[in-house]
Amino acid sequence: MAHQPERPQEYVCEQCHAVFAGTVHGDPPDHSYTPPDECAACGGSGFVEIQNYPSMRD
Ligand SMILES: [Zn+2]
């Protein structure tokens, strides 16, 4: 349910809410993901893991 191993970790930009796939490091099953250095849309550097992103904020 919560875990979808074939799907990359996604991150949400805290400023403009654009979604980016994380950069993968290592090989399965020990791979990990890191967020982009900066948002390609707004240049922001703050990202939240999509599963921690409040989808019902409003
Ligand atoms: Zn952004």
N, CA, C, O and the ligand as a Tripos MOL2 file, in Angstrom:
@<TRIPOS>MOLECULE
protein
  233   231    59     0     0
PROTEIN
NO_CHARGES

@<TRIPOS>ATOM
      1 N           0.8360   -1.1950    0.0000 N.3       1 MET1
      2 CA          0.0000    0.0000    0.0000 C.3       1 MET1
      3 C           0.8710    1.2460    0.0000 C.2       1 MET1
      4 O           0.8860    2.0130   -0.9630 O.2       1 MET1
      5 N           1.5940    1.4340    1.0930 N.am      2 ALA2
      6 CA          2.4360    2.6200    1.2000 C.3       2 ALA2
      7 C           3.7220    2.4860    0.3950 C.2       2 ALA2
      8 O           4.2980    3.4790   -0.0490 O.2       2 ALA2
      9 N           4.1650    1.2410    0.2140 N.am      3 HIS3
     10 CA          5.4350    1.0360   -0.4590 C.3       3 HIS3
     11 C           5.2340    0.5420   -1.8880 C.2       3 HIS3
     12 O           4.5480   -0.4500   -2.1380 O.2       3 HIS3
     13 N           5.8460    1.2560   -2.8020 N.am      4 GLN4
     14 CA          5.8150    0.8630   -4.2010 C.3       4 GLN4
     15 C           7.2540    0.8560   -4.6940 C.2       4 GLN4
     16 O           7.7280    1.8520   -5.2400 O.2       4 GLN4
     17 N           7.9550   -0.2630   -4.5060 N.am      5 PRO5
     18 CA          9.4000   -0.3210   -4.7350 C.3       5 PRO5
     19 C           9.8190    0.0340   -6.1490 C.2       5 PRO5
     20 O          10.9250    0.5340   -6.3580 O.2       5 PRO5
     21 N           8.9570   -0.2150   -7.1210 N.am      6 GLU6
     22 CA          9.3420    0.0800   -8.4910 C.3       6 GLU6
     23 C           9.2110    1.5510   -8.8430 C.2       6 GLU6
     24 O           9.5780    1.9850   -9.9350 O.2       6 GLU6
     25 N           8.6890    2.2910   -7.9080 N.am      7 ARG7
     26 CA          8.4650    3.6980   -8.2000 C.3       7 ARG7
     27 C           9.5220    4.5480   -7.5000 C.2       7 ARG7
     28 O           9.7700    4.3460   -6.3110 O.2       7 ARG7
     29 N          10.1510    5.4920   -8.1980 N.am      8 PRO8
     30 CA         11.1560    6.3280   -7.5480 C.3       8 PRO8
     31 C          10.5380    7.2440   -6.5050 C.2       8 PRO8
     32 O           9.3650    7.6080   -6.5790 O.2       8 PRO8
     33 N          11.3630    7.6040   -5.5330 N.am      9 GLN9
     34 CA         10.9100    8.5960   -4.5630 C.3       9 GLN9
     35 C          10.6580    9.9110   -5.2800 C.2       9 GLN9
     36 O          11.4430   10.3340   -6.1280 O.2       9 GLN9
     37 N           9.5690   10.5400   -4.9310 N.am     10 GLU10
     38 CA          9.2640   11.8390   -5.5170 C.3      10 GLU10
     39 C           9.2810   12.9010   -4.4270 C.2      10 GLU10
     40 O           8.9660   12.6440   -3.2650 O.2      10 GLU10
     41 N           9.6540   14.0840   -4.8400 N.am     11 TYR11
     42 CA          9.7640   15.2070   -3.9030 C.3      11 TYR11
     43 C           8.9320   16.3780   -4.4090 C.2      11 TYR11
     44 O           8.7900   16.5940   -5.6130 O.2      11 TYR11
     45 N           8.3930   17.1160   -3.4650 N.am     12 VAL12
     46 CA          7.5670   18.2740   -3.8020 C.3      12 VAL12
     47 C           8.3100   19.5400   -3.3880 C.2      12 VAL12
     48 O           8.7690   19.6560   -2.2510 O.2      12 VAL12
     49 N           8.4250   20.4770   -4.3100 N.am     13 CYS13
     50 CA          9.0400   21.7640   -4.0000 C.3      13 CYS13
     51 C           8.1640   22.5020   -2.9940 C.2      13 CYS13
     52 O           6.9530   22.6240   -3.1790 O.2      13 CYS13
     53 N           8.7970   22.9960   -1.9220 N.am     14 GLU14
     54 CA          8.0280   23.6840   -0.8940 C.3      14 GLU14
     55 C           7.5310   25.0470   -1.3660 C.2      14 GLU14
     56 O           6.5770   25.5900   -0.8090 O.2      14 GLU14
     57 N           8.1610   25.5840   -2.3670 N.am     15 GLN15
     58 CA          7.7890   26.9260   -2.8120 C.3      15 GLN15
     59 C           6.7110   26.9180   -3.8920 C.2      15 GLN15
     60 O           5.7220   27.6450   -3.7910 O.2      15 GLN15
     61 N           6.9010   26.1030   -4.9180 N.am     16 CYS16
     62 CA          5.9510   26.1510   -6.0390 C.3      16 CYS16
     63 C           5.1820   24.8500   -6.2120 C.2      16 CYS16
     64 O           4.3110   24.7420   -7.0750 O.2      16 CYS16
     65 N           5.5210   23.8410   -5.3640 N.am     17 HIS17
     66 CA          4.7870   22.5820   -5.3370 C.3      17 HIS17
     67 C           4.9670   21.7430   -6.5960 C.2      17 HIS17
     68 O           4.1570   20.8600   -6.8780 O.2      17 HIS17
     69 N           6.0110   22.0110   -7.3410 N.am     18 ALA18
     70 CA          6.3320   21.1340   -8.4670 C.3      18 ALA18
     71 C           6.8410   19.8040   -7.9170 C.2      18 ALA18
     72 O           7.4420   19.7570   -6.8430 O.2      18 ALA18
     73 N           6.6000   18.7410   -8.6480 N.am     19 VAL19
     74 CA          6.9960   17.4040   -8.2180 C.3      19 VAL19
     75 C           8.1550   16.9210   -9.0870 C.2      19 VAL19
     76 O           8.1240   17.0270  -10.3130 O.2      19 VAL19
     77 N           9.1910   16.3790   -8.4090 N.am     20 PHE20
     78 CA         10.3580   15.8690   -9.1060 C.3      20 PHE20
     79 C          10.6710   14.4720   -8.6160 C.2      20 PHE20
     80 O          10.5230   14.1660   -7.4330 O.2      20 PHE20
     81 N          11.1040   13.6300   -9.5350 N.am     21 ALA21
     82 CA         11.6080   12.3230   -9.1240 C.3      21 ALA21
     83 C          13.0000   12.5120   -8.5230 C.2      21 ALA21
     84 O          13.8130   13.2770   -9.0420 O.2      21 ALA21
     85 N          13.2640   11.8080   -7.4250 N.am     22 GLY22
     86 CA         14.5620   11.9080   -6.7900 C.3      22 GLY22
     87 C          15.6500   11.2920   -7.6460 C.2      22 GLY22
     88 O          15.3830   10.4710   -8.5230 O.2      22 GLY22
     89 N          16.8880   11.7020   -7.3760 N.am     23 THR23
     90 CA         18.0370   11.0950   -8.0360 C.3      23 THR23
     91 C          18.3970    9.8200   -7.2990 C.2      23 THR23
     92 O          18.5540    9.8200   -6.0780 O.2      23 THR23
     93 N          18.5260    8.7270   -8.0500 N.am     24 VAL24
     94 CA         18.8080    7.4480   -7.4110 C.3      24 VAL24
     95 C          20.3070    7.2840   -7.1860 C.2      24 VAL24
     96 O          21.1290    7.6720   -8.0160 O.2      24 VAL24
     97 N          20.6340    6.6980   -6.0410 N.am     25 HIS25
     98 CA         22.0270    6.3870   -5.7040 C.3      25 HIS25
     99 C          22.1100    4.9120   -5.3390 C.2      25 HIS25
    100 O          21.2610    4.3960   -4.6120 O.2      25 HIS25
    101 N          23.1240    4.2430   -5.8420 N.am     26 GLY26
    102 CA         23.3110    2.8390   -5.4960 C.3      26 GLY26
    103 C          22.4410    1.9360   -6.3510 C.2      26 GLY26
    104 O          21.7010    2.3930   -7.2220 O.2      26 GLY26
    105 N          22.5480    0.6460   -6.0810 N.am     27 ASP27
    106 CA         21.8140   -0.3540   -6.8470 C.3      27 ASP27
    107 C          20.7490   -1.0000   -5.9770 C.2      27 ASP27
    108 O          20.9070   -1.0890   -4.7590 O.2      27 ASP27
    109 N          19.6740   -1.4480   -6.5930 N.am     28 PRO28
    110 CA         18.6630   -2.1760   -5.8410 C.3      28 PRO28
    111 C          19.2660   -3.4030   -5.1760 C.2      28 PRO28
    112 O          20.1630   -3.9990   -5.7710 O.2      28 PRO28
    113 N          18.8470   -3.8250   -3.9980 N.am     29 PRO29
    114 CA         17.7520   -3.2230   -3.2280 C.3      29 PRO29
    115 C          18.2380   -2.1590   -2.2460 C.2      29 PRO29
    116 O          17.4880   -1.7220   -1.3730 O.2      29 PRO29
    117 N          19.4860   -1.7490   -2.3920 N.am     30 ASP30
    118 CA         20.0560   -0.8000   -1.4250 C.3      30 ASP30
    119 C          20.1040    0.6230   -1.9600 C.2      30 ASP30
    120 O          20.8430    1.4610   -1.4420 O.2      30 ASP30
    121 N          19.3400    0.8880   -2.9670 N.am     31 HIS31
    122 CA         19.3790    2.2370   -3.5150 C.3      31 HIS31
    123 C          18.6540    3.2270   -2.6040 C.2      31 HIS31
    124 O          17.8200    2.8570   -1.7780 O.2      31 HIS31
    125 N          18.9970    4.4630   -2.7840 N.am     32 SER32
    126 CA         18.3210    5.5140   -2.0410 C.3      32 SER32
    127 C          18.1180    6.6860   -2.9930 C.2      32 SER32
    128 O          18.6820    6.7300   -4.0860 O.2      32 SER32
    129 N          17.3180    7.6080   -2.5600 N.am     33 TYR33
    130 CA         17.0020    8.7530   -3.4010 C.3      33 TYR33
    131 C          17.3180   10.0470   -2.6580 C.2      33 TYR33
    132 O          17.1860   10.1450   -1.4380 O.2      33 TYR33
    133 N          17.7360   11.0220   -3.4360 N.am     34 THR34
    134 CA         17.9210   12.3470   -2.8650 C.3      34 THR34
    135 C          17.1600   13.3510   -3.7290 C.2      34 THR34
    136 O          17.0070   13.1460   -4.9330 O.2      34 THR34
    137 N          16.6880   14.4250   -3.1220 N.am     35 PRO35
    138 CA         15.9620   15.4250   -3.8980 C.3      35 PRO35
    139 C          16.9170   16.1930   -4.8010 C.2      35 PRO35
    140 O          18.1310   16.1550   -4.5970 O.2      35 PRO35
    141 N          16.3790   16.8900   -5.7980 N.am     36 PRO36
    142 CA         17.2330   17.7220   -6.6570 C.3      36 PRO36
    143 C          17.9100   18.8230   -5.8490 C.2      36 PRO36
    144 O          17.4420   19.1960   -4.7730 O.2      36 PRO36
    145 N          19.0100   19.3360   -6.3760 N.am     37 ASP37
    146 CA         19.7070   20.4350   -5.6920 C.3      37 ASP37
    147 C          18.8480   21.6930   -5.6550 C.2      37 ASP37
    148 O          18.8120   22.4160   -4.6600 O.2      37 ASP37
    149 N          18.1720   21.9280   -6.7420 N.am     38 GLU38
    150 CA         17.2590   23.0590   -6.7480 C.3      38 GLU38
    151 C          16.1020   22.7880   -7.7020 C.2      38 GLU38
    152 O          16.1940   21.9750   -8.6220 O.2      38 GLU38
    153 N          15.0250   23.4930   -7.4480 N.am     39 CYS39
    154 CA         13.8330   23.3200   -8.2590 C.3      39 CYS39
    155 C          14.0600   23.9010   -9.6530 C.2      39 CYS39
    156 O          14.5060   25.0390   -9.7970 O.2      39 CYS39
    157 N          13.7500   23.1120  -10.6650 N.am     40 ALA40
    158 CA         13.9260   23.5690  -12.0400 C.3      40 ALA40
    159 C          12.9150   24.6570  -12.4060 C.2      40 ALA40
    160 O          13.1180   25.4010  -13.3660 O.2      40 ALA40
    161 N          11.8460   24.7460  -11.6530 N.am     41 ALA41
    162 CA         10.7930   25.7020  -11.9650 C.3      41 ALA41
    163 C          11.0240   27.0510  -11.2810 C.2      41 ALA41
    164 O          10.9000   28.0970  -11.9180 O.2      41 ALA41
    165 N          11.3600   27.0330   -9.9870 N.am     42 CYS42
    166 CA         11.4450   28.2900   -9.2420 C.3      42 CYS42
    167 C          12.8090   28.5240   -8.6200 C.2      42 CYS42
    168 O          13.0560   29.6050   -8.0840 O.2      42 CYS42
    169 N          13.6980   27.5480   -8.6750 N.am     43 GLY43
    170 CA         15.0350   27.7140   -8.1220 C.3      43 GLY43
    171 C          15.1160   27.4810   -6.6360 C.2      43 GLY43
    172 O          16.1830   27.6420   -6.0420 O.2      43 GLY43
    173 N          14.0040   27.1030   -6.0150 N.am     44 GLY44
    174 CA         13.9950   26.8430   -4.5820 C.3      44 GLY44
    175 C          14.7960   25.6090   -4.2380 C.2      44 GLY44
    176 O          15.0150   24.7460   -5.0890 O.2      44 GLY44
    177 N          15.2360   25.5210   -2.9910 N.am     45 SER45
    178 CA         16.0580   24.3810   -2.5790 C.3      45 SER45
    179 C          15.3930   23.5590   -1.4760 C.2      45 SER45
    180 O          16.0130   22.6570   -0.9110 O.2      45 SER45
    181 N          14.1520   23.8650   -1.1740 N.am     46 GLY46
    182 CA         13.4460   23.1140   -0.1380 C.3      46 GLY46
    183 C          12.5020   22.0960   -0.7610 C.2      46 GLY46
    184 O          11.6430   22.4380   -1.5740 O.2      46 GLY46
    185 N          12.6780   20.8260   -0.3610 N.am     47 PHE47
    186 CA         11.8220   19.7660   -0.8920 C.3      47 PHE47
    187 C          11.2810   18.9180    0.2380 C.2      47 PHE47
    188 O          11.9380   18.7170    1.2590 O.2      47 PHE47
    189 N          10.0710   18.4260    0.0380 N.am     48 VAL48
    190 CA          9.4340   17.5290    0.9900 C.3      48 VAL48
    191 C           9.1440   16.2090    0.2720 C.2      48 VAL48
    192 O           8.6770   16.2030   -0.8670 O.2      48 VAL48
    193 N           9.4280   15.0910    0.9520 N.am     49 GLU49
    194 CA          9.0720   13.8050    0.3620 C.3      49 GLU49
    195 C           7.5660   13.7760    0.1180 C.2      49 GLU49
    196 O           6.7740   14.2000    0.9590 O.2      49 GLU49
    197 N           7.1980   13.2730   -1.0340 N.am     50 ILE50
    198 CA          5.7960   13.3950   -1.4460 C.3      50 ILE50
    199 C           4.8510   12.7230   -0.4510 C.2      50 ILE50
    200 O           3.7180   13.1690   -0.2690 O.2      50 ILE50
    201 N           5.3200   11.6420    0.1960 N.am     51 GLN51
    202 CA          4.4340   10.9690    1.1480 C.3      51 GLN51
    203 C           4.2540   11.7880    2.4230 C.2      51 GLN51
    204 O           3.3430   11.5280    3.2100 O.2      51 GLN51
    205 N           5.1190   12.7710    2.6230 N.am     52 ASN52
    206 CA          4.9900   13.6460    3.7930 C.3      52 ASN52
    207 C           4.3410   14.9770    3.4400 C.2      52 ASN52
    208 O           4.1500   15.8460    4.2910 O.2      52 ASN52
    209 N           4.0180   15.1050    2.1940 N.am     53 TYR53
    210 CA          3.4510   16.3630    1.7470 C.3      53 TYR53
    211 C           1.9690   16.4230    2.0970 C.2      53 TYR53
    212 O           1.2130   15.5070    1.7730 O.2      53 TYR53
    213 N           1.5670   17.4700    2.7390 N.am     54 PRO54
    214 CA          0.1310   17.5640    3.1050 C.3      54 PRO54
    215 C          -0.7260   17.8790    1.8960 C.2      54 PRO54
    216 O          -0.7400   19.0050    1.3980 O.2      54 PRO54
    217 N          -1.4300   16.8800    1.4400 N.am     55 SER55
    218 CA         -2.2310   17.0590    0.2330 C.3      55 SER55
    219 C          -3.5390   17.7900    0.5110 C.2      55 SER55
    220 O          -4.2050   18.2550   -0.4140 O.2      55 SER55
    221 N          -3.9060   17.8880    1.7920 N.am     56 MET56
    222 CA         -5.1580   18.5340    2.1510 C.3      56 MET56
    223 C          -4.8940   19.8140    2.9410 C.2      56 MET56
    224 O          -5.6380   20.1410    3.8660 O.2      56 MET56
    225 N          -3.8400   20.5320    2.5760 N.am     57 ARG57
    226 CA         -3.4060   21.7000    3.3400 C.3      57 ARG57
    227 C          -4.4940   22.7620    3.4230 C.2      57 ARG57
    228 O          -4.6600   23.4010    4.4620 O.2      57 ARG57
    229 N          -5.2270   22.9500    2.3470 N.am     58 ASP58
    230 CA         -6.2590   23.9810    2.3560 C.3      58 ASP58
    231 C          -7.5090   23.4900    3.0770 C.2      58 ASP58
    232 O          -8.4890   24.2260    3.1850 O.2      58 ASP58
    233 ZN          9.8240   25.2070   -7.0930 Zn       59 ZN59
@<TRIPOS>BOND
     1     1     2 1
     2     2     3 1
     3     3     4 2
     4     3     5 am
     5     5     6 1
     6     6     7 1
     7     7     8 2
     8     7     9 am
     9     9    10 1
    10    10    11 1
    11    11    12 2
    12    11    13 am
    13    13    14 1
    14    14    15 1
    15    15    16 2
    16    15    17 am
    17    17    18 1
    18    18    19 1
    19    19    20 2
    20    19    21 am
    21    21    22 1
    22    22    23 1
    23    23    24 2
    24    23    25 am
    25    25    26 1
    26    26    27 1
    27    27    28 2
    28    27    29 am
    29    29    30 1
    30    30    31 1
    31    31    32 2
    32    31    33 am
    33    33    34 1
    34    34    35 1
    35    35    36 2
    36    35    37 am
    37    37    38 1
    38    38    39 1
    39    39    40 2
    40    39    41 am
    41    41    42 1
    42    42    43 1
    43    43    44 2
    44    43    45 am
    45    45    46 1
    46    46    47 1
    47    47    48 2
    48    47    49 am
    49    49    50 1
    50    50    51 1
    51    51    52 2
    52    51    53 am
    53    53    54 1
    54    54    55 1
    55    55    56 2
    56    55    57 am
    57    57    58 1
    58    58    59 1
    59    59    60 2
    60    59    61 am
    61    61    62 1
    62    62    63 1
    63    63    64 2
    64    63    65 am
    65    65    66 1
    66    66    67 1
    67    67    68 2
    68    67    69 am
    69    69    70 1
    70    70    71 1
    71    71    72 2
    72    71    73 am
    73    73    74 1
    74    74    75 1
    75    75    76 2
    76    75    77 am
    77    77    78 1
    78    78    79 1
    79    79    80 2
    80    79    81 am
    81    81    82 1
    82    82    83 1
    83    83    84 2
    84    83    85 am
    85    85    86 1
    86    86    87 1
    87    87    88 2
    88    87    89 am
    89    89    90 1
    90    90    91 1
    91    91    92 2
    92    91    93 am
    93    93    94 1
    94    94    95 1
    95    95    96 2
    96    95    97 am
    97    97    98 1
    98    98    99 1
    99    99   100 2
   100    99   101 am
   101   101   102 1
   102   102   103 1
   103   103   104 2
   104   103   105 am
   105   105   106 1
   106   106   107 1
   107   107   108 2
   108   107   109 am
   109   109   110 1
   110   110   111 1
   111   111   112 2
   112   111   113 am
   113   113   114 1
   114   114   115 1
   115   115   116 2
   116   115   117 am
   117   117   118 1
   118   118   119 1
   119   119   120 2
   120   119   121 am
   121   121   122 1
   122   122   123 1
   123   123   124 2
   124   123   125 am
   125   125   126 1
   126   126   127 1
   127   127   128 2
   128   127   129 am
   129   129   130 1
   130   130   131 1
   131   131   132 2
   132   131   133 am
   133   133   134 1
   134   134   135 1
   135   135   136 2
   136   135   137 am
   137   137   138 1
   138   138   139 1
   139   139   140 2
   140   139   141 am
   141   141   142 1
   142   142   143 1
   143   143   144 2
   144   143   145 am
   145   145   146 1
   146   146   147 1
   147   147   148 2
   148   147   149 am
   149   149   150 1
   150   150   151 1
   151   151   152 2
   152   151   153 am
   153   153   154 1
   154   154   155 1
   155   155   156 2
   156   155   157 am
   157   157   158 1
   158   158   159 1
   159   159   160 2
   160   159   161 am
   161   161   162 1
   162   162   163 1
   163   163   164 2
   164   163   165 am
   165   165   166 1
   166   166   167 1
   167   167   168 2
   168   167   169 am
   169   169   170 1
   170   170   171 1
   171   171   172 2
   172   171   173 am
   173   173   174 1
   174   174   175 1
   175   175   176 2
   176   175   177 am
   177   177   178 1
   178   178   179 1
   179   179   180 2
   180   179   181 am
   181   181   182 1
   182   182   183 1
   183   183   184 2
   184   183   185 am
   185   185   186 1
   186   186   187 1
   187   187   188 2
   188   187   189 am
   189   189   190 1
   190   190   191 1
   191   191   192 2
   192   191   193 am
   193   193   194 1
   194   194   195 1
   195   195   196 2
   196   195   197 am
   197   197   198 1
   198   198   199 1
   199   199   200 2
   200   199   201 am
   201   201   202 1
   202   202   203 1
   203   203   204 2
   204   203   205 am
   205   205   206 1
   206   206   207 1
   207   207   208 2
   208   207   209 am
   209   209   210 1
   210   210   211 1
   211   211   212 2
   212   211   213 am
   213   213   214 1
   214   214   215 1
   215   215   216 2
   216   215   217 am
   217   217   218 1
   218   218   219 1
   219   219   220 2
   220   219   221 am
   221   221   222 1
   222   222   223 1
   223   223   224 2
   224   223   225 am
   225   225   226 1
   226   226   227 1
   227   227   228 2
   228   227   229 am
   229   229   230 1
   230   230   231 1
   231   231   232 2
@<TRIPOS>SUBSTRUCTURE
     1 MET1         2 RESIDUE 1 A MET
     2 ALA2         6 RESIDUE 1 A ALA
     3 HIS3        10 RESIDUE 1 A HIS
     4 GLN4        14 RESIDUE 1 A GLN
     5 PRO5        18 RESIDUE 1 A PRO
     6 GLU6        22 RESIDUE 1 A GLU
     7 ARG7        26 RESIDUE 1 A ARG
     8 PRO8        30 RESIDUE 1 A PRO
     9 GLN9        34 RESIDUE 1 A GLN
    10 GLU10       38 RESIDUE 1 A GLU
    11 TYR11       42 RESIDUE 1 A TYR
    12 VAL12       46 RESIDUE 1 A VAL
    13 CYS13       50 RESIDUE 1 A CYS
    14 GLU14       54 RESIDUE 1 A GLU
    15 GLN15       58 RESIDUE 1 A GLN
    16 CYS16       62 RESIDUE 1 A CYS
    17 HIS17       66 RESIDUE 1 A HIS
    18 ALA18       70 RESIDUE 1 A ALA
    19 VAL19       74 RESIDUE 1 A VAL
    20 PHE20       78 RESIDUE 1 A PHE
    21 ALA21       82 RESIDUE 1 A ALA
    22 GLY22       86 RESIDUE 1 A GLY
    23 THR23       90 RESIDUE 1 A THR
    24 VAL24       94 RESIDUE 1 A VAL
    25 HIS25       98 RESIDUE 1 A HIS
    26 GLY26      102 RESIDUE 1 A GLY
    27 ASP27      106 RESIDUE 1 A ASP
    28 PRO28      110 RESIDUE 1 A PRO
    29 PRO29      114 RESIDUE 1 A PRO
    30 ASP30      118 RESIDUE 1 A ASP
    31 HIS31      122 RESIDUE 1 A HIS
    32 SER32      126 RESIDUE 1 A SER
    33 TYR33      130 RESIDUE 1 A TYR
    34 THR34      134 RESIDUE 1 A THR
    35 PRO35      138 RESIDUE 1 A PRO
    36 PRO36      142 RESIDUE 1 A PRO
    37 ASP37      146 RESIDUE 1 A ASP
    38 GLU38      150 RESIDUE 1 A GLU
    39 CYS39      154 RESIDUE 1 A CYS
    40 ALA40      158 RESIDUE 1 A ALA
    41 ALA41      162 RESIDUE 1 A ALA
    42 CYS42      166 RESIDUE 1 A CYS
    43 GLY43      170 RESIDUE 1 A GLY
    44 GLY44      174 RESIDUE 1 A GLY
    45 SER45      178 RESIDUE 1 A SER
    46 GLY46      182 RESIDUE 1 A GLY
    47 PHE47      186 RESIDUE 1 A PHE
    48 VAL48      190 RESIDUE 1 A VAL
    49 GLU49      194 RESIDUE 1 A GLU
    50 ILE50      198 RESIDUE 1 A ILE
    51 GLN51      202 RESIDUE 1 A GLN
    52 ASN52      206 RESIDUE 1 A ASN
    53 TYR53      210 RESIDUE 1 A TYR
    54 PRO54      214 RESIDUE 1 A PRO
    55 SER55      218 RESIDUE 1 A SER
    56 MET56      222 RESIDUE 1 A MET
    57 ARG57      226 RESIDUE 1 A ARG
    58 ASP58      230 RESIDUE 1 A ASP
    59 ZN59       233 GROUP 0 **** ****
